[in-house]
Amino acid sequence: MSNVTFHPLISYVINNTTDGDVNASNVTDVYVTETEENADQFLLPWWQQTVFFLAFFAILLISAGGNLVVIWIVLAHKRMRTVTNYFLVNLAVADFLISILNLPFTFLFLLYQDWWFGMFFCKFSCFISPCTISVSVLTFMAIALDRYTAILYPLRPRMPKRHVISAICIIWVFSIGLSVPNLVYFNTVEYGVATTCRYTWPDETDLAYSYLLLVLNYIFPLLTLTVTYTRVGIELWGSRVIGEDTSMQHDRVKSKRKVVKMMMVVVVIFAICWLPMHLYFLLANHFPALPMFRYIQQIYIVVYLMAMSNSMYNPIIYCWMNSRFREGFVHVFCWCPCRQCKRTRTRLRFRRTLFPTSANAMSEKYTDRNGSMMHTMTEYVDNDSNATRRSHLSNMVNNRASPRKADDFV
């Protein structure tokens, strides 16, 4: 959403000031009249802070590290550079940015109820949140459109690389434009008891903008994705193959189902993670006294961490539901000092998955995007015998197609 929660007591005073003139003396007077028990209400016990910090570090580490690995797997290996995977890279970039540029600053602010990072990071952190969320949902819709076209209209040509890059650029331009108001209207305000990062919208514009983000970044995309994937699901699971049901057709349908199931899980996780955040802001806009609830700080931190945790689930889903990404993660973790594994075997398996080579360095057949049989050329080092084996193969095209592996459609 567009706004960041600041100190509940300050929030309550600001929202309930009738003359529209809120200054430090208003808030300070309220604090002076409050009892010591209420004043300390928002200083969390040490054990709660410890739990929240553990959750924060887990989300930050898995999100930042996992999404960087996803980006590397796709961009560093040519065979992984497909239409869907380019969009997954865009999604990983958005998740990485929100975990690095929003999560640390906002989490510390929510935990200690004091903004320590100045006006620039106040504006930028509140800008990056709706921007990356918009990038995520628009990327979901682009992937759904690509899957819809590929499955329902299989004879149409796939989207070329330049169109994919153009679509990603349009997604970012739209998302930046949608989030620019946060750069303008978010500011730091110093009161007698705290520094807050808050919006300074004129009149009721903040409520209208919050509803706009709710519709564009949550309701409309989810409705569109539900309709699209329902139609795709009916086509994949409800229709029968016309003519002879060959093994190649069966493998193609199976691979398409895997991709669709993976993307459906990603979208469902996104909807679940962000639903409490949207519900909170709807309730806060209609019930101004909500920030004075005794445990509202703990509740909001849980809601916020739940929303931010969405950025760490996608790499886990890719690793779980896609064998190519799984091999990529295994390859990365084999270089981790704390993990012992047979690096030679893992490296060969990873190469064999990303690049079609066999264990004895002989040529392995695979189909290109036009369904033609082709050969590849490979070279690897056998560490056991310390000998370099090379296989030079010429390209050759046949009229018949061989079945792809299940993940070749990703």
VOPAGU-2260 file (C-alpha; in pm, 1 decimal, decimal comma):
REM VOPAGU-2260
SITE   aa  ch    i         X         Y         Z
SITE  MET   A    0       0,0       0,0       0,0
SITE  SER   A    1      99,4     360,5     -19,9
SITE  ASN   A    2     149,6     462,1     339,2
SITE  VAL   A    3     373,7     354,2     624,1
SITE  THR   A    4     239,2     308,9     973,5
SITE  PHE   A    5     395,9     546,2    1224,4
SITE  HIS   A    6     348,0     573,5    1599,1
SITE  PRO   A    7     -13,2     471,6    1677,6
SITE  LEU   A    8     -61,0     750,7    1930,7
SITE  ILE   A    9      62,5    1014,2    1685,6
SITE  SER   A   10    -156,4     857,7    1418,7
SITE  TYR   A   11    -460,1     881,2    1641,0
SITE  VAL   A   12    -396,7    1248,3    1724,1
SITE  ILE   A   13    -344,5    1340,7    1358,0
SITE  ASN   A   14    -651,6    1155,4    1236,3
SITE  ASN   A   15    -874,4    1308,2    1501,0
SITE  THR   A   16    -761,4    1672,0    1482,4
SITE  THR   A   17   -1056,9    1874,0    1356,4
SITE  ASP   A   18    -884,7    2201,0    1274,0
SITE  GLY   A   19    -635,6    2035,0    1040,1
SITE  ASP   A   20    -341,4    2197,3    1223,2
SITE  VAL   A   21    -131,6    1923,3    1375,3
SITE  ASN   A   22     198,6    2019,5    1530,8
SITE  ALA   A   23     445,4    1890,3    1782,5
SITE  SER   A   24     266,5    2056,2    2075,6
SITE  ASN   A   25     -55,0    1864,2    2002,2
SITE  VAL   A   26     123,4    1534,9    2022,5
SITE  THR   A   27     344,2    1629,9    2315,1
SITE  ASP   A   28      44,8    1741,7    2522,3
SITE  VAL   A   29    -118,6    1405,1    2464,5
SITE  TYR   A   30     194,6    1224,8    2575,1
SITE  VAL   A   31     220,4    1433,1    2889,3
SITE  THR   A   32    -132,1    1338,9    2990,5
SITE  GLU   A   33     -86,2     970,2    2911,9
SITE  THR   A   34       4,4     731,9    3190,0
SITE  GLU   A   35     343,4     570,3    3198,9
SITE  GLU   A   36     188,7     234,0    3120,5
SITE  ASN   A   37      32,2     358,6    2799,1
SITE  ALA   A   38     343,8     549,1    2702,3
SITE  ASP   A   39     549,2     229,3    2722,5
SITE  GLN   A   40     286,9      28,9    2539,4
SITE  PHE   A   41     472,6      48,0    2208,8
SITE  LEU   A   42     814,0     -54,5    2342,7
SITE  LEU   A   43     806,0    -427,2    2274,4
SITE  PRO   A   44     952,3    -681,5    2519,2
SITE  TRP   A   45    1292,0    -821,5    2431,9
SITE  TRP   A   46    1160,2   -1167,5    2344,9
SITE  GLN   A   47     912,0   -1024,5    2094,5
SITE  GLN   A   48    1185,0    -814,9    1937,1
SITE  THR   A   49    1401,9   -1127,9    1910,9
SITE  VAL   A   50    1126,5   -1322,1    1733,0
SITE  PHE   A   51    1062,3   -1038,2    1490,1
SITE  PHE   A   52    1435,1    -995,2    1418,8
SITE  LEU   A   53    1473,1   -1367,3    1343,7
SITE  ALA   A   54    1181,2   -1352,3    1100,9
SITE  PHE   A   55    1324,1   -1035,4     945,7
SITE  PHE   A   56    1670,3   -1183,7     886,7
SITE  ALA   A   57    1522,8   -1504,7     742,3
SITE  ILE   A   58    1307,0   -1311,2     494,7
SITE  LEU   A   59    1592,9   -1079,1     397,8
SITE  LEU   A   60    1847,0   -1357,8     348,1
SITE  ILE   A   61    1623,7   -1597,5     155,2
SITE  SER   A   62    1463,6   -1325,7     -55,0
SITE  ALA   A   63    1782,2   -1144,5    -154,0
SITE  GLY   A   64    1994,2   -1456,3    -200,1
SITE  GLY   A   65    1727,3   -1672,7    -363,1
SITE  ASN   A   66    1623,8   -1414,0    -618,7
SITE  LEU   A   67    1985,5   -1341,9    -711,7
SITE  VAL   A   68    2033,2   -1713,5    -778,8
SITE  VAL   A   69    1719,9   -1717,3    -997,7
SITE  ILE   A   70    1854,5   -1423,3   -1199,7
SITE  TRP   A   71    2190,2   -1597,1   -1241,7
SITE  ILE   A   72    2037,3   -1930,1   -1347,7
SITE  VAL   A   73    1842,1   -1769,4   -1631,0
SITE  LEU   A   74    2090,0   -1510,0   -1756,1
SITE  ALA   A   75    2404,4   -1724,4   -1731,2
SITE  HIS   A   76    2266,2   -2022,1   -1923,8
SITE  LYS   A   77    2145,4   -1973,0   -2276,5
SITE  ARG   A   78    1894,2   -2254,4   -2282,7
SITE  MET   A   79    1711,2   -2105,7   -1984,8
SITE  ARG   A   80    1646,5   -1778,7   -2170,2
SITE  THR   A   81    1284,8   -1841,1   -2263,6
SITE  VAL   A   82     990,7   -1601,1   -2265,8
SITE  THR   A   83     855,3   -1720,9   -1932,6
SITE  ASN   A   84    1196,3   -1719,9   -1768,5
SITE  TYR   A   85    1268,1   -1362,4   -1878,0
SITE  PHE   A   86     951,7   -1257,2   -1698,9
SITE  LEU   A   87    1057,2   -1462,4   -1396,1
SITE  VAL   A   88    1384,4   -1266,0   -1393,0
SITE  ASN   A   89    1183,7    -944,1   -1392,7
SITE  LEU   A   90     979,1   -1075,7   -1101,9
SITE  ALA   A   91    1298,0   -1173,1    -917,3
SITE  VAL   A   92    1442,8    -823,5    -967,1
SITE  ALA   A   93    1127,7    -668,4    -817,4
SITE  ASP   A   94    1137,2    -904,2    -518,1
SITE  PHE   A   95    1507,4    -835,8    -464,4
SITE  LEU   A   96    1457,1    -457,8    -470,9
SITE  ILE   A   97    1170,5    -455,1    -220,9
SITE  SER   A   98    1362,5    -681,6      17,0
SITE  ILE   A   99    1673,3    -458,6       5,2
SITE  LEU   A  100    1530,8    -107,5     -30,8
SITE  ASN   A  101    1210,8    -128,2     174,1
SITE  LEU   A  102    1218,8    -412,9     423,2
SITE  PRO   A  103    1514,3    -308,3     647,2
SITE  PHE   A  104    1409,4      57,3     683,5
SITE  THR   A  105    1038,7      -0,9     737,8
SITE  PHE   A  106    1092,8    -294,9     973,1
SITE  LEU   A  107    1315,5     -94,0    1207,9
SITE  PHE   A  108    1069,5     194,7    1193,5
SITE  LEU   A  109     777,7     -28,2    1287,7
SITE  LEU   A  110     973,3    -196,2    1565,2
SITE  TYR   A  111    1106,6     118,2    1735,6
SITE  GLN   A  112     848,7     370,4    1610,9
SITE  ASP   A  113    1112,4     625,9    1510,3
SITE  TRP   A  114    1241,6     705,0    1160,7
SITE  TRP   A  115    1621,7     725,1    1161,1
SITE  PHE   A  116    1701,1     737,7     789,0
SITE  GLY   A  117    1619,0    1089,4     673,5
SITE  MET   A  118    1375,9    1230,2     420,4
SITE  PHE   A  119    1533,5    1075,4     109,0
SITE  PHE   A  120    1494,2     717,2     228,3
SITE  CYS   A  121    1148,9     803,1     361,8
SITE  LYS   A  122    1040,2     899,7      12,5
SITE  PHE   A  123    1235,4     631,9    -172,0
SITE  SER   A  124    1140,9     343,1      55,3
SITE  CYS   A  125     772,3     431,8      33,0
SITE  PHE   A  126     808,3     469,5    -344,5
SITE  ILE   A  127     977,3     135,2    -404,3
SITE  SER   A  128     706,3     -66,0    -228,6
SITE  PRO   A  129     406,8       5,9    -456,7
SITE  CYS   A  130     639,6      19,8    -757,0
SITE  THR   A  131     773,8    -333,3    -711,8
SITE  ILE   A  132     430,4    -467,8    -620,8
SITE  SER   A  133     294,1    -322,8    -943,6
SITE  VAL   A  134     584,5    -476,8   -1136,3
SITE  SER   A  135     507,1    -814,9    -980,0
SITE  VAL   A  136     136,2    -819,7   -1063,3
SITE  LEU   A  137     191,3    -689,4   -1417,0
SITE  THR   A  138     456,7    -957,2   -1467,4
SITE  PHE   A  139     207,5   -1218,6   -1346,6
SITE  MET   A  140     -36,9   -1092,5   -1606,8
SITE  ALA   A  141     227,8   -1097,1   -1882,5
SITE  ILE   A  142     318,5   -1457,7   -1799,0
SITE  ALA   A  143     -50,0   -1553,6   -1792,3
SITE  LEU   A  144    -102,2   -1391,9   -2132,9
SITE  ASP   A  145     199,0   -1576,9   -2273,6
SITE  ARG   A  146      74,8   -1909,9   -2135,1
SITE  TYR   A  147    -276,7   -1838,8   -2260,2
SITE  THR   A  148    -152,6   -1771,9   -2613,1
SITE  ALA   A  149      87,7   -2067,9   -2619,3
SITE  ILE   A  150    -172,2   -2317,3   -2497,4
SITE  LEU   A  151    -493,0   -2200,5   -2661,5
SITE  TYR   A  152    -329,6   -2083,6   -2985,8
SITE  PRO   A  153     -29,2   -2317,5   -3028,8
SITE  LEU   A  154      18,1   -2232,9   -3397,5
SITE  ARG   A  155      87,6   -1868,3   -3327,1
SITE  PRO   A  156     458,2   -1774,7   -3307,5
SITE  ARG   A  157     603,2   -1717,5   -2964,2
SITE  MET   A  158     685,9   -1367,6   -2847,7
SITE  PRO   A  159    1033,0   -1268,0   -2975,4
SITE  LYS   A  160    1302,4   -1150,5   -2737,8
SITE  ARG   A  161    1273,9    -783,5   -2832,6
SITE  HIS   A  162     900,0    -787,4   -2757,1
SITE  VAL   A  163     967,3    -943,6   -2416,7
SITE  ILE   A  164    1218,5    -670,3   -2332,5
SITE  SER   A  165     974,7    -404,4   -2455,6
SITE  ALA   A  166     698,1    -550,5   -2237,3
SITE  ILE   A  167     926,4    -547,4   -1932,6
SITE  CYS   A  168    1019,3    -184,3   -1998,2
SITE  ILE   A  169     651,2     -88,6   -2027,1
SITE  ILE   A  170     579,0    -266,5   -1699,2
SITE  TRP   A  171     847,7     -65,7   -1519,6
SITE  VAL   A  172     745,6     266,6   -1674,5
SITE  PHE   A  173     382,6     215,9   -1571,5
SITE  SER   A  174     479,7     102,5   -1220,4
SITE  ILE   A  175     712,3     400,8   -1168,9
SITE  GLY   A  176     443,7     640,3   -1287,7
SITE  LEU   A  177     189,3     484,4   -1052,8
SITE  SER   A  178     426,6     521,5    -756,0
SITE  VAL   A  179     555,3     875,5    -822,9
SITE  PRO   A  180     297,1    1037,6    -586,4
SITE  ASN   A  181     476,3     873,6    -293,2
SITE  LEU   A  182     795,1    1056,9    -389,6
SITE  VAL   A  183     606,3    1383,9    -376,2
SITE  TYR   A  184     383,3    1350,0     -70,7
SITE  PHE   A  185     585,4    1141,4     175,6
SITE  ASN   A  186     792,9    1342,2     421,5
SITE  THR   A  187     956,7    1313,3     758,9
SITE  VAL   A  188     787,1    1504,4    1040,7
SITE  GLU   A  189     960,8    1565,6    1372,9
SITE  TYR   A  190     742,3    1569,5    1681,4
SITE  GLY   A  191     849,6    1611,6    2037,9
SITE  VAL   A  192     866,1    1237,6    2093,9
SITE  ALA   A  193     950,3    1084,1    1757,3
SITE  THR   A  194    1035,9    1138,2    1393,8
SITE  THR   A  195     784,4     986,4    1158,4
SITE  CYS   A  196     773,4     904,8     790,0
SITE  ARG   A  197     421,7     993,7     682,0
SITE  TYR   A  198     219,0    1110,9     387,4
SITE  THR   A  199     110,1    1472,9     356,0
SITE  TRP   A  200    -168,1    1435,7     103,8
SITE  PRO   A  201    -411,1    1723,3      42,4
SITE  ASP   A  202    -769,5    1666,0     158,4
SITE  GLU   A  203    -882,9    1302,9     107,0
SITE  THR   A  204    -641,5    1222,5    -174,2
SITE  ASP   A  205    -458,3     962,1      34,3
SITE  LEU   A  206    -774,9     752,8      67,4
SITE  ALA   A  207    -842,2     772,4    -307,7
SITE  TYR   A  208    -481,9     676,5    -385,8
SITE  SER   A  209    -496,5     381,6    -145,3
SITE  TYR   A  210    -808,5     253,2    -317,6
SITE  LEU   A  211    -645,7     303,9    -656,5
SITE  LEU   A  212    -350,1      87,6    -552,9
SITE  LEU   A  213    -585,0    -171,4    -406,4
SITE  VAL   A  214    -770,8    -201,6    -737,1
SITE  LEU   A  215    -472,1    -185,2    -974,4
SITE  ASN   A  216    -224,0    -388,3    -767,6
SITE  TYR   A  217    -454,2    -649,9    -617,3
SITE  ILE   A  218    -821,4    -684,4    -711,0
SITE  PHE   A  219    -811,5    -635,2   -1089,0
SITE  PRO   A  220    -494,2    -844,8   -1149,0
SITE  LEU   A  221    -622,7   -1134,0    -937,2
SITE  LEU   A  222    -958,1   -1135,2   -1115,4
SITE  THR   A  223    -781,4   -1129,9   -1452,3
SITE  LEU   A  224    -542,5   -1407,9   -1351,6
SITE  THR   A  225    -827,0   -1619,1   -1214,9
SITE  VAL   A  226   -1019,0   -1598,5   -1541,5
SITE  THR   A  227    -707,9   -1660,2   -1752,9
SITE  TYR   A  228    -576,6   -1959,8   -1562,0
SITE  THR   A  229    -925,1   -2107,6   -1534,7
SITE  ARG   A  230    -950,8   -2103,5   -1912,9
SITE  VAL   A  231    -599,6   -2246,3   -1946,1
SITE  GLY   A  232    -676,3   -2515,8   -1687,2
SITE  ILE   A  233    -988,3   -2622,9   -1874,1
SITE  GLU   A  234    -784,0   -2651,4   -2192,2
SITE  LEU   A  235    -502,8   -2853,1   -2031,8
SITE  TRP   A  236    -695,8   -3075,3   -1792,4
SITE  GLY   A  237   -1044,5   -3082,7   -1941,7
SITE  SER   A  238    -993,0   -3129,9   -2315,5
SITE  ARG   A  239    -891,1   -3440,6   -2503,1
SITE  VAL   A  240    -622,6   -3473,0   -2767,0
SITE  ILE   A  241    -759,5   -3487,8   -3120,2
SITE  GLY   A  242    -619,0   -3779,0   -3320,7
SITE  GLU   A  243    -351,9   -4018,2   -3205,8
SITE  ASP   A  244    -229,8   -3968,2   -2850,2
SITE  THR   A  245     144,1   -4002,8   -2899,4
SITE  SER   A  246     412,7   -3993,4   -2632,9
SITE  MET   A  247     538,4   -3661,1   -2770,9
SITE  GLN   A  248     194,7   -3502,7   -2730,4
SITE  HIS   A  249     165,7   -3645,3   -2380,8
SITE  ASP   A  250     504,1   -3502,0   -2279,6
SITE  ARG   A  251     417,3   -3161,1   -2421,4
SITE  VAL   A  252      89,1   -3144,9   -2231,3
SITE  LYS   A  253     263,0   -3265,1   -1914,9
SITE  SER   A  254     531,5   -2996,1   -1940,3
SITE  LYS   A  255     274,0   -2723,0   -1999,6
SITE  ARG   A  256      77,1   -2838,9   -1696,7
SITE  LYS   A  257     389,5   -2813,5   -1482,1
SITE  VAL   A  258     452,3   -2454,0   -1584,6
SITE  VAL   A  259      88,6   -2352,9   -1531,4
SITE  LYS   A  260      74,6   -2521,8   -1189,7
SITE  MET   A  261     393,6   -2345,6   -1082,3
SITE  MET   A  262     261,2   -2004,9   -1184,7
SITE  MET   A  263     -74,7   -2070,3   -1019,8
SITE  VAL   A  264     102,7   -2149,3    -692,3
SITE  VAL   A  265     306,6   -1826,8    -722,9
SITE  VAL   A  266      -7,9   -1618,8    -776,9
SITE  VAL   A  267    -198,5   -1785,2    -490,3
SITE  ILE   A  268      91,8   -1725,8    -250,3
SITE  PHE   A  269     102,2   -1360,3    -357,0
SITE  ALA   A  270    -272,3   -1321,0    -294,6
SITE  ILE   A  271    -249,3   -1480,3      50,7
SITE  CYS   A  272      56,1   -1281,8     163,3
SITE  TRP   A  273     -80,5    -940,0      64,5
SITE  LEU   A  274    -444,0    -989,7     167,0
SITE  PRO   A  275    -392,3    -901,2     539,3
SITE  MET   A  276    -205,0    -581,9     445,9
SITE  HIS   A  277    -485,8    -459,5     220,9
SITE  LEU   A  278    -747,6    -551,3     480,6
SITE  TYR   A  279    -557,1    -359,8     748,8
SITE  PHE   A  280    -552,3     -37,2     548,2
SITE  LEU   A  281    -919,8     -70,6     462,3
SITE  LEU   A  282   -1003,4    -107,8     831,6
SITE  ALA   A  283    -767,7     173,9     932,1
SITE  ASN   A  284    -931,4     411,1     684,1
SITE  HIS   A  285   -1280,0     338,4     815,7
SITE  PHE   A  286   -1196,5     302,8    1186,5
SITE  PRO   A  287    -959,2     587,1    1289,5
SITE  ALA   A  288    -928,4     453,5    1644,8
SITE  LEU   A  289    -779,6     124,3    1523,6
SITE  PRO   A  290    -416,4     240,6    1580,5
SITE  MET   A  291    -494,5     276,0    1953,3
SITE  PHE   A  292    -565,9     -94,8    1992,6
SITE  ARG   A  293    -331,5    -230,8    2258,3
SITE  TYR   A  294    -155,7    -491,1    2041,3
SITE  ILE   A  295    -180,6    -309,7    1709,8
SITE  GLN   A  296     196,5    -271,7    1680,1
SITE  GLN   A  297     256,7    -646,6    1704,4
SITE  ILE   A  298     -32,5    -715,0    1468,5
SITE  TYR   A  299      91,7    -472,1    1207,2
SITE  ILE   A  300     450,5    -602,6    1221,1
SITE  VAL   A  301     319,0    -955,0    1162,5
SITE  VAL   A  302     103,0    -829,6     874,1
SITE  TYR   A  303     395,7    -640,3     723,2
SITE  LEU   A  304     640,9    -932,0     752,1
SITE  MET   A  305     380,9   -1162,1     600,8
SITE  ALA   A  306     351,1    -932,3     299,2
SITE  MET   A  307     728,9    -901,5     265,4
SITE  SER   A  308     772,9   -1277,4     294,5
SITE  ASN   A  309     608,9   -1313,6     -46,7
SITE  SER   A  310     940,9   -1209,2    -203,3
SITE  MET   A  311    1117,9   -1512,2     -54,8
SITE  TYR   A  312     863,9   -1778,3    -155,9
SITE  ASN   A  313     908,6   -1754,4    -533,1
SITE  PRO   A  314    1265,9   -1897,0    -542,8
SITE  ILE   A  315    1150,4   -2178,0    -314,6
SITE  ILE   A  316     858,8   -2253,9    -547,4
SITE  TYR   A  317    1084,6   -2257,6    -854,5
SITE  CYS   A  318    1327,8   -2493,1    -681,2
SITE  TRP   A  319    1045,3   -2719,7    -567,9
SITE  MET   A  320     842,7   -2738,5    -889,7
SITE  ASN   A  321    1102,9   -2700,6   -1167,1
SITE  SER   A  322    1390,5   -2945,1   -1216,5
SITE  ARG   A  323    1608,3   -2697,0   -1406,3
SITE  PHE   A  324    1593,9   -2434,8   -1132,9
SITE  ARG   A  325    1643,8   -2710,7    -876,7
SITE  GLU   A  326    1965,9   -2820,5   -1045,8
SITE  GLY   A  327    2077,3   -2459,5   -1056,7
SITE  PHE   A  328    2026,5   -2414,7    -683,3
SITE  VAL   A  329    2211,1   -2742,2    -615,1
SITE  HIS   A  330    2498,2   -2620,6    -828,9
SITE  VAL   A  331    2516,5   -2294,2    -632,2
SITE  PHE   A  332    2494,5   -2457,9    -290,6
SITE  CYS   A  333    2772,9   -2701,5    -375,4
SITE  TRP   A  334    3008,1   -2404,1    -364,5
SITE  CYS   A  335    2892,9   -2314,1     -16,0
SITE  PRO   A  336    3171,9   -2384,1     237,7
SITE  CYS   A  337    2927,7   -2524,1     491,8
SITE  ARG   A  338    2789,2   -2786,7     251,5
SITE  GLN   A  339    2972,8   -3101,3     147,3
SITE  CYS   A  340    2872,5   -3258,5    -181,9
SITE  LYS   A  341    3025,7   -3423,2    -482,0
SITE  ARG   A  342    3096,2   -3117,0    -688,2
SITE  THR   A  343    3204,4   -3305,4   -1002,5
SITE  ARG   A  344    2885,0   -3506,2   -1020,1
SITE  THR   A  345    2664,8   -3207,6    -941,5
SITE  ARG   A  346    2838,8   -2991,7   -1202,0
SITE  LEU   A  347    2785,3   -3255,7   -1470,8
SITE  ARG   A  348    2420,9   -3300,9   -1373,9
SITE  PHE   A  349    2366,5   -2925,3   -1381,3
SITE  ARG   A  350    2526,5   -2895,5   -1723,0
SITE  ARG   A  351    2326,8   -3189,8   -1850,7
SITE  THR   A  352    2005,7   -3025,7   -1734,6
SITE  LEU   A  353    2073,9   -2679,5   -1869,6
SITE  PHE   A  354    2263,4   -2799,8   -2175,9
SITE  PRO   A  355    2167,4   -3129,3   -2344,2
SITE  THR   A  356    2481,3   -3338,2   -2295,4
SITE  SER   A  357    2513,2   -3700,1   -2187,6
SITE  ALA   A  358    2738,7   -3841,4   -1917,5
SITE  ASN   A  359    2988,5   -3986,6   -2164,9
SITE  ALA   A  360    3014,0   -3661,8   -2362,0
SITE  MET   A  361    2829,6   -3810,2   -2659,4
SITE  SER   A  362    2577,7   -3601,1   -2848,9
SITE  GLU   A  363    2222,9   -3584,9   -2721,7
SITE  LYS   A  364    1932,2   -3496,3   -2942,9
SITE  TYR   A  365    1690,0   -3222,0   -2861,0
SITE  THR   A  366    1431,4   -3024,9   -3048,5
SITE  ASP   A  367    1447,7   -2659,6   -3130,5
SITE  ARG   A  368    1146,6   -2425,7   -3113,8
SITE  ASN   A  369    1037,3   -2536,3   -3464,9
SITE  GLY   A  370    1029,4   -2901,5   -3367,7
SITE  SER   A  371    1340,9   -3000,1   -3564,9
SITE  MET   A  372    1595,9   -3255,7   -3448,6
SITE  MET   A  373    1934,1   -3098,9   -3376,9
SITE  HIS   A  374    2265,3   -3197,3   -3224,7
SITE  THR   A  375    2482,6   -2998,8   -2991,1
SITE  MET   A  376    2853,5   -2965,4   -2925,7
SITE  THR   A  377    2987,0   -3010,9   -2573,3
SITE  GLU   A  378    3314,2   -3006,9   -2389,1
SITE  TYR   A  379    3385,4   -3096,7   -2029,0
SITE  VAL   A  380    3666,6   -3200,6   -1799,5
SITE  ASP   A  381    3667,6   -3537,0   -1627,0
SITE  ASN   A  382    3823,5   -3462,3   -1288,2
SITE  ASP   A  383    3865,9   -3829,0   -1203,7
SITE  SER   A  384    4103,8   -3902,2   -1491,8
SITE  ASN   A  385    4230,9   -3543,5   -1529,1
SITE  ALA   A  386    4174,3   -3572,7   -1902,8
SITE  THR   A  387    3986,8   -3335,9   -2126,4
SITE  ARG   A  388    3738,7   -3494,7   -2361,3
SITE  ARG   A  389    3589,9   -3311,5   -2649,8
SITE  SER   A  390    3310,6   -3395,5   -2884,2
SITE  HIS   A  391    3262,8   -3195,4   -3203,1
SITE  LEU   A  392    2926,7   -3251,0   -3365,0
SITE  SER   A  393    2772,4   -3100,3   -3671,9
SITE  ASN   A  394    2419,5   -2960,3   -3678,9
SITE  MET   A  395    2171,5   -3173,4   -3858,0
SITE  VAL   A  396    1801,2   -3127,5   -3911,3
SITE  ASN   A  397    1542,3   -3401,1   -3955,6
SITE  ASN   A  398    1173,6   -3384,0   -4033,8
SITE  ARG   A  399    1055,1   -3573,5   -3731,4
SITE  ALA   A  400    1049,2   -3422,4   -3381,7
SITE  SER   A  401    1152,2   -3584,3   -3056,6
SITE  PRO   A  402     980,8   -3517,0   -2724,9
SITE  ARG   A  403    1128,5   -3244,7   -2506,6
SITE  LYS   A  404    1197,4   -3273,1   -2142,7
SITE  ALA   A  405     917,5   -3158,1   -1919,5
SITE  ASP   A  406    1081,0   -2828,7   -1832,1
SITE  ASP   A  407    1177,8   -2722,8   -2184,6
SITE  PHE   A  408     864,0   -2513,2   -2207,9
SITE  VAL   A  409     951,3   -2296,6   -1909,3
